[in-house]
Amino acid sequence: GSVFSFIAVFKPGDAKKIQAEKQKKKMDESLETDRRLKILLAEDNPVNVKVAMKFLKQLGHDPVNAGDGKQALDILTRERFDLILMDLEMPKMDGLEASRRIRAGKIGKANRKIPIIAMTAHTVGDIREKCEAAGMNDVVTKPADFYELNSIIKGNIPEGRTTVSESADKKRTYTPDETILDRKSTLRRFGGDEVFLR
């Protein structure tokens, strides 16, 4: 039945750190995934590959990389995937042609309806129409915001479906007064992983 009281004086908390922790928690929640997918990443740029592969693995997915459109089609003839992330500009065969062949059934009937997400540096013009005409399901502009990409992946996989795993026409150009690296937004795209950003 005793009652105790005391007076304590604390230094003010670090408002920036508190806000950063809240933001990271919010981002972590948005990255939660309940399904493990096998994803084919058709991308030739080594930096883009490294970042995308790490992000997809952090989400719990199983990514496989193809360095160009032709290699992507070759892999599809041997393995099954839940979804494809397809860069548009690649050597040997671009993403549009690869997607057209998939939709035409040239890589097997099982692959005809696989979700294909276009990844491109083009941000304006008729690029979305070209992607739709090639049979692609959605478009993500690069540099990719992986929180947006995660949402698009979820939106293009029907509820309960994991068929494999269990169980914009003008290029972005640099202008002298443009910030070279927006650290905050870049860190957000990298899932708040400070070590990987460095």
Secondary structure, DSSP 8 states (H G I E B T S, - for coil): --------------HHHHHHHHHHHHHHHHT--SS--EEEEE---HHHHHHHHHHHHHTT-EEEEESSHHHHHHHHHH---SEEEEESS-SSS-HHHHHHHHHTTTT-GGGTT--EEEEESB-SSSHHHHHHHTT--EEEESS--HHHHHHHHHHHS-TT--SSS----SB----TTS-S--HHHHHHHTTT-HHHH-
